[in-house]
């Protein structure tokens, strides 16, 4: 067996690769730091020796997840190998691109347009589809293009993350930065007599084949003081909002009759769907007065009347939960109703509920074909009437 000795006659120490001689082992710290080129060389060397990610992390002084992310992000996607030089180039390229402005930030006119629409209650998808529809109709000539919704979302969250722009986050419907699961808390409810469940609702109602079928729900104010009765027509998505000081079944019933009476006079109330709230206990009064059927969702199945739940979410954007229903706020209900009814809807081909309802009443044709020419005509009509 050969004995390797140094000049002093002792046993030679284990040789270290030349490019690792200047490597400085950095102890683990809570403050995040980028890996250096010398550390990447060490990772490459240890990987070739068959070391695990945990062993490499201990050698360098970082978290094992740091090594895992480094290999996954900067390793070769083709050959499945990790080389320090290529990893450093990929890191430098990503760093260079991270400081580039988005296409929205590079176009002040587009940025101004998007911010104005967000403040008006438009969602990023509404901005994209409605904007492109108007541009095809010959409007918005000052804008070179309309970005897609994903680009708009990216711009919103980038503005919040880098500039702490709380104003633009506040324009989103949920105002939340992360999604979370909702847990439904079941409550004991009284039984409403003469209920007909949604299973027996006819096909023309379920498939929105006619206009005049309504969904109704309530929105409570802070401390259960006062409620807002929200009513939406299933086909046109037209929304009505009415304030009721008391949640009694009699008061809610009379409010619904008063609100829907003008629609009933022209035959646009043909059925109503409720949930199982006790405030709808007098549903049979409405059914008998107008000779129409009423239906109820199954208990704890709000998804069965998804249209009104979706519009309640829009209302909550202007009236957040735990907001007291003051006199001043009640006076704003017509404005909130009009604002929501003038927003373009994806399901209506990015026409607003008012535009859709106007077309139905003008043509008395319930099988609508929302083609390109119709969209243009309605857009020009809206401009002329404004």
C-alpha positions as CSV (number, residue, x, y, z in Angstrom):
1,X,0.0,0.0,0.0
2,X,1.4,3.4,-1.0
3,X,2.0,6.0,1.6
4,X,1.6,9.5,0.4
5,X,3.6,12.0,2.4
6,X,4.1,15.7,2.3
7,X,7.5,17.5,2.4
8,X,7.5,17.5,6.2
9,X,7.2,13.7,6.2
10,X,3.6,13.6,7.5
11,X,0.6,11.9,5.9
12,X,-0.9,14.0,3.1
13,X,-4.3,15.5,3.8
14,X,-7.3,14.9,1.5
15,X,-7.0,17.1,-1.6
16,X,-9.6,19.8,-2.2
17,X,-10.5,20.7,-5.8
18,X,-8.7,23.9,-6.8
19,X,-11.9,25.9,-7.6
20,X,-13.2,25.2,-4.1
21,X,-10.2,26.5,-2.2
22,X,-11.8,30.0,-1.7
23,X,-15.2,28.6,-0.7
24,X,-16.4,30.2,2.5
25,X,-18.9,28.1,4.4
26,X,-21.8,30.5,5.4
27,X,-23.7,29.5,8.5
28,X,-27.4,29.1,8.4
29,X,-29.3,32.4,9.0
30,X,-32.9,33.5,9.0
31,X,-32.0,36.2,6.5
32,X,-32.3,34.9,2.9
33,X,-29.2,35.3,0.7
34,X,-28.5,34.2,-2.9
35,X,-26.1,31.3,-3.5
36,X,-22.7,32.4,-4.7
37,X,-20.9,30.9,-7.7
38,X,-18.4,29.2,-5.4
39,X,-21.3,27.6,-3.5
40,X,-22.7,26.4,-6.8
41,X,-19.4,24.8,-7.7
42,X,-19.4,23.0,-4.3
43,X,-23.0,21.8,-5.0
44,X,-21.9,20.4,-8.4
45,X,-18.8,18.7,-6.9
46,X,-20.8,17.0,-4.1
47,X,-23.6,15.9,-6.5
48,X,-21.0,14.1,-8.6
49,X,-19.9,12.3,-5.4
50,X,-23.4,11.1,-4.9
51,X,-24.2,13.2,-1.8
52,X,-27.8,13.8,-0.8
53,X,-29.4,17.2,-0.7
54,X,-29.4,17.2,3.1
55,X,-25.7,16.3,3.2
56,X,-24.9,19.1,0.7
57,X,-27.0,21.6,2.7
58,X,-25.1,20.7,5.9
59,X,-21.8,21.1,4.1
60,X,-22.6,24.5,2.8
61,X,-24.6,25.7,5.8
62,X,-28.0,26.3,4.2
63,X,-31.5,24.7,4.4
64,X,-32.0,21.4,2.5
65,X,-35.0,23.0,0.7
66,X,-32.6,25.7,-0.6
67,X,-30.5,23.0,-2.3
68,X,-33.6,21.3,-3.7
69,X,-35.0,24.5,-5.2
70,X,-31.6,25.4,-6.6
71,X,-31.2,22.1,-8.5
72,X,-34.9,22.2,-9.6
73,X,-34.8,25.8,-10.8
74,X,-31.3,26.1,-12.3
75,X,-30.4,22.5,-13.2
76,X,-30.4,21.5,-16.9
77,X,-34.0,20.7,-18.0
78,X,-32.7,18.6,-21.0
79,X,-29.9,16.5,-19.6
80,X,-31.0,16.4,-15.9
81,X,-27.6,17.5,-14.7
82,X,-26.5,20.4,-12.6
83,X,-23.5,22.5,-13.6
84,X,-22.4,25.6,-11.6
85,X,-21.6,27.8,-14.6
86,X,-25.0,27.2,-16.3
87,X,-26.9,27.6,-13.0
88,X,-25.2,31.0,-12.5
89,X,-26.1,32.1,-16.0
90,X,-29.7,31.1,-15.5
91,X,-29.8,33.0,-12.2
92,X,-28.3,36.1,-13.7
93,X,-30.8,36.0,-16.6
94,X,-33.8,35.7,-14.2
95,X,-32.4,38.5,-12.1
96,X,-32.1,40.7,-15.2
97,X,-35.7,40.0,-16.3
98,X,-37.1,40.6,-12.8
99,X,-36.6,44.3,-13.0
100,X,-38.2,44.8,-16.3
101,X,-41.5,46.7,-16.4
102,X,-44.7,45.0,-17.6
103,X,-46.3,45.9,-20.9
104,X,-49.0,47.8,-18.9
105,X,-46.4,49.9,-17.0
106,X,-44.7,50.7,-20.4
107,X,-48.0,52.1,-21.8
108,X,-49.3,54.9,-19.6
109,X,-52.6,55.2,-21.5
110,X,-53.3,51.5,-21.0
111,X,-52.4,51.7,-17.3
112,X,-54.7,54.7,-16.8
113,X,-57.5,52.9,-18.6
114,X,-57.1,49.7,-16.5
115,X,-57.0,51.7,-13.2
116,X,-60.1,53.7,-14.1
117,X,-62.0,50.5,-15.0
118,X,-60.9,48.7,-11.8
119,X,-62.2,51.7,-9.8
120,X,-65.5,51.5,-11.7
121,X,-66.0,47.9,-10.4
122,X,-64.8,46.0,-13.5
123,X,-62.9,42.7,-12.9
124,X,-59.7,42.0,-14.9
125,X,-61.7,39.6,-17.2
126,X,-64.4,42.3,-17.7
127,X,-61.7,44.8,-18.7
128,X,-60.2,42.4,-21.2
129,X,-63.4,41.2,-22.9
130,X,-65.3,44.4,-22.9
131,X,-62.3,46.4,-23.9
132,X,-61.6,44.2,-26.9
133,X,-65.2,44.2,-27.9
134,X,-65.3,48.0,-27.8
135,X,-62.0,48.2,-29.7
136,X,-63.4,45.9,-32.4
137,X,-66.4,48.3,-32.7
138,X,-64.0,51.2,-33.5
139,X,-63.8,52.6,-30.0
140,X,-60.7,53.1,-27.8
141,X,-58.6,54.0,-30.7
142,X,-56.1,55.7,-28.4
143,X,-55.1,52.3,-26.9
144,X,-52.7,50.2,-28.9
145,X,-54.1,47.0,-27.5
146,X,-56.1,45.5,-24.6
147,X,-54.0,43.1,-22.3
148,X,-55.4,39.8,-21.2
149,X,-56.8,39.2,-17.8
150,X,-53.8,37.3,-16.6
151,X,-51.5,40.2,-17.5
152,X,-53.9,42.6,-15.6
153,X,-53.8,40.3,-12.5
154,X,-50.0,40.2,-12.7
155,X,-49.9,44.0,-12.9
156,X,-52.2,44.3,-9.8
157,X,-50.2,42.0,-7.6
158,X,-46.9,43.3,-8.8
159,X,-48.0,46.8,-7.9
160,X,-49.0,45.6,-4.4
161,X,-45.9,43.5,-3.9
162,X,-43.3,46.1,-5.1
163,X,-45.0,49.4,-4.4
164,X,-47.4,48.4,-1.6
165,X,-50.2,49.8,-3.6
166,X,-53.2,49.0,-1.4
167,X,-55.6,51.1,-3.6
168,X,-55.4,48.7,-6.5
169,X,-55.9,45.7,-4.2
170,X,-58.9,47.4,-2.8
171,X,-60.4,47.4,-6.3
172,X,-60.7,43.6,-6.4
173,X,-64.0,42.2,-5.4
174,X,-62.6,40.1,-2.5
175,X,-59.8,42.4,-1.5
176,X,-58.0,39.3,-0.4
177,X,-54.4,38.5,-1.2
178,X,-54.9,34.8,-0.8
179,X,-57.7,32.4,-1.3
180,X,-59.0,30.4,1.6
181,X,-61.6,27.7,2.1
182,X,-64.9,28.6,3.6
183,X,-66.5,26.4,6.3
184,X,-70.3,26.4,6.3
185,X,-71.8,26.7,9.7
186,X,-75.1,24.9,9.9
187,X,-78.0,26.5,11.8
188,X,-81.3,25.2,12.9
189,X,-84.1,26.7,10.7
190,X,-87.8,26.6,11.0
191,X,-89.8,24.6,8.4
192,X,-91.6,26.6,5.8
193,X,-94.9,25.1,4.9
194,X,-96.0,24.4,1.3
195,X,-92.4,24.3,0.0
196,X,-91.7,22.9,-3.5
197,X,-88.1,22.0,-3.8
198,X,-85.9,23.0,-6.8
199,X,-86.0,19.4,-8.1
200,X,-89.5,20.1,-9.4
201,X,-88.5,23.3,-11.2
202,X,-89.3,23.0,-15.0
203,X,-86.7,22.7,-17.6
204,X,-87.3,26.1,-19.1
205,X,-86.4,27.7,-15.7
206,X,-83.3,25.5,-15.1
207,X,-81.9,26.2,-18.6
208,X,-82.8,29.9,-18.7
209,X,-84.9,29.5,-21.8
210,X,-87.2,32.4,-21.0
211,X,-87.1,35.7,-19.2
212,X,-89.1,36.3,-16.0
213,X,-87.7,33.7,-13.6
214,X,-86.2,35.2,-10.4
215,X,-83.9,34.2,-7.5
216,X,-84.3,36.1,-4.2
217,X,-82.1,36.3,-1.2
218,X,-81.3,38.7,1.7
219,X,-78.2,40.6,2.9
220,X,-78.1,41.4,6.6
221,X,-76.6,44.6,8.1
222,X,-74.5,44.8,11.2
223,X,-76.1,43.5,14.3
224,X,-79.0,42.0,12.3
225,X,-80.5,45.5,12.1
226,X,-82.2,45.8,8.8
227,X,-81.8,43.7,5.6
228,X,-81.4,44.2,1.9
229,X,-83.6,42.1,-0.3
230,X,-81.7,41.2,-3.4
231,X,-83.6,39.9,-6.5
232,X,-82.0,38.8,-9.8
233,X,-83.6,37.8,-13.0
234,X,-82.0,34.5,-14.1
235,X,-81.8,35.1,-17.9
236,X,-80.8,38.8,-18.1
237,X,-79.1,39.0,-14.7
238,X,-80.9,42.2,-13.9
239,X,-80.6,43.0,-10.2
240,X,-83.0,44.8,-7.8
241,X,-82.1,45.9,-4.3
242,X,-84.6,47.0,-1.7
243,X,-84.1,47.9,2.0
244,X,-86.4,46.4,4.7
245,X,-86.1,47.6,8.3
246,X,-87.5,44.4,9.7
247,X,-86.7,40.8,8.8
248,X,-90.3,39.7,9.4
249,X,-91.9,37.5,6.7
250,X,-94.7,39.9,6.2
251,X,-92.4,42.9,5.5
252,X,-90.2,41.0,3.2
253,X,-93.2,39.6,1.2
254,X,-94.6,43.1,0.7
255,X,-91.3,44.5,-0.4
256,X,-90.9,41.8,-3.0
257,X,-94.4,42.4,-4.3
258,X,-93.7,46.2,-4.6
259,X,-90.4,45.7,-6.3
260,X,-91.5,43.1,-8.9
261,X,-94.9,44.6,-9.6
262,X,-93.7,46.7,-12.7
263,X,-92.1,43.5,-14.1
264,X,-95.2,41.5,-13.5
265,X,-97.3,44.0,-15.4
266,X,-95.4,43.2,-18.6
267,X,-95.3,39.4,-17.9
268,X,-91.7,39.3,-16.6
269,X,-92.4,37.4,-13.4
270,X,-93.1,33.8,-14.1
271,X,-91.4,32.0,-11.1
272,X,-89.4,32.8,-8.0
273,X,-86.7,30.7,-6.3
274,X,-85.9,31.2,-2.6
275,X,-83.7,29.7,0.0
276,X,-85.0,28.4,3.4
277,X,-84.8,31.6,5.4
278,X,-87.8,32.2,7.6
279,X,-88.3,35.6,6.0
280,X,-89.7,33.8,3.0
281,X,-92.4,32.0,4.9
282,X,-95.1,34.0,3.1
283,X,-94.1,32.9,-0.3
284,X,-97.5,31.4,-0.9
285,X,-99.0,34.9,-0.7
286,X,-96.9,35.9,-3.7
287,X,-97.7,32.7,-5.5
288,X,-101.5,33.1,-5.0
289,X,-101.5,36.8,-5.9
290,X,-99.7,36.4,-9.2
291,X,-100.6,32.7,-9.9
292,X,-96.9,31.7,-10.3
293,X,-94.9,28.8,-8.8
294,X,-92.3,29.3,-6.1
295,X,-89.4,27.0,-5.5
296,X,-86.9,26.4,-2.7
297,X,-83.4,25.2,-2.6
298,X,-82.5,22.3,-0.3
299,X,-81.3,23.2,3.2
300,X,-77.6,24.3,3.3
301,X,-77.3,24.2,-0.5
302,X,-76.7,27.8,-1.5
303,X,-75.0,26.6,-4.7
304,X,-78.4,25.7,-6.1
305,X,-79.2,29.4,-6.5
306,X,-75.7,30.4,-7.7
307,X,-76.9,33.4,-9.7
308,X,-78.1,35.4,-6.7
309,X,-75.1,34.3,-4.6
310,X,-72.8,35.7,-7.3
311,X,-74.6,39.0,-7.3
312,X,-74.6,39.2,-3.5
313,X,-70.9,39.0,-3.8
314,X,-70.9,42.1,-6.0
315,X,-73.1,43.9,-3.5
316,X,-70.8,43.0,-0.7
317,X,-68.0,44.8,-2.6
318,X,-69.8,48.1,-1.9
319,X,-71.4,47.0,1.4
320,X,-68.9,44.8,3.2
321,X,-70.0,42.4,6.0
322,X,-70.6,44.0,9.4
323,X,-71.5,47.3,7.8
324,X,-74.4,49.1,9.5
325,X,-77.3,49.9,7.1
326,X,-77.4,53.6,7.9
327,X,-79.8,56.0,6.2
328,X,-77.0,57.4,4.1
329,X,-76.1,53.9,2.9
330,X,-79.7,53.0,2.1
331,X,-80.0,56.1,-0.1
332,X,-77.0,54.8,-2.1
333,X,-78.7,51.5,-2.9
334,X,-80.2,52.7,-6.3
335,X,-76.7,53.9,-7.3
336,X,-75.2,50.5,-6.3
337,X,-77.9,48.7,-8.2
338,X,-77.3,50.8,-11.4
339,X,-73.6,50.3,-11.2
340,X,-73.9,46.5,-11.0
341,X,-76.5,46.4,-13.8
342,X,-74.2,48.4,-16.1
343,X,-71.2,46.1,-15.7
344,X,-70.5,43.8,-18.7
345,X,-71.1,40.1,-18.0
346,X,-69.2,37.2,-19.5
347,X,-72.3,35.0,-19.6
348,X,-74.1,37.8,-21.7
349,X,-71.3,38.1,-24.2
350,X,-69.9,41.0,-22.2
351,X,-73.1,43.0,-22.5
352,X,-74.5,44.6,-19.4
353,X,-77.8,43.3,-17.9
354,X,-79.4,46.6,-18.8
355,X,-78.3,46.3,-22.5
356,X,-79.5,42.6,-22.6
357,X,-82.8,43.5,-21.1
358,X,-83.2,46.5,-23.4
359,X,-82.7,44.2,-26.4
360,X,-85.2,41.6,-25.2
361,X,-87.9,44.2,-24.5
362,X,-87.3,45.9,-27.8
363,X,-87.4,42.8,-29.9
364,X,-89.6,40.5,-27.8
365,X,-87.3,37.7,-28.8
366,X,-86.1,35.5,-25.9
367,X,-83.8,33.3,-28.0
368,X,-81.0,35.8,-28.4
369,X,-78.0,35.4,-30.7
370,X,-75.4,37.8,-29.3
371,X,-73.4,38.1,-32.5
372,X,-70.7,40.6,-33.4
373,X,-73.0,43.0,-35.2
374,X,-75.5,43.1,-32.3
375,X,-72.7,43.9,-29.8
376,X,-71.6,46.8,-32.0
377,X,-75.2,48.2,-32.4
378,X,-75.7,48.1,-28.6
379,X,-72.4,49.8,-28.0
380,X,-73.2,52.6,-30.4
381,X,-76.7,52.9,-28.9
382,X,-75.2,53.3,-25.5
383,X,-72.9,56.1,-26.7
384,X,-75.7,57.9,-28.5
385,X,-78.0,57.7,-25.5
386,X,-75.2,58.9,-23.2
